[in-house]
Amino acid sequence: MASIRFFDSNCMIGLRSCPNPETPRRLEQFLDDYAFYGIEGGLVYHAQSCEYYQDFGNRLLLDEIAGQPRLAPQWVVMPHHTGEMAPPDDLVAEMLERKVRAARFYPRAH
């Protein structure tokens, strides 16, 4: 029988505003946990994207996971009407250019 392959689809890295001391936040901690539990990779977003400013956190994410082929970036997005994000066509084009294939919304917070 083939072994089951695991992929983390909800991984937030980075310092949170109210951190739980037992929750990993640094990339190295997640990679160590992945190795221990046999998780092959993850869909990753940054805490700063949802708790501070989307654009800052999204770009910080790309810097922090650069060179980690097992990790897929996920950007936190919001409607462009406030001027804080690019219009949808421009945003999607940039995401595709930067190899970001997933997005996450926080409608209550944003």
Secondary structure, DSSP 8 states (H G I E B T S, - for coil): -----EEEEEEEES--SS--TTS--SHHHHHHHHHHHTEEEEEEEEHHHHHT-HHHHHHHHHHHHTT-TTEEEEEEE--GGGSSS--HHHHHHHHHHTT--EEEE-TTT-
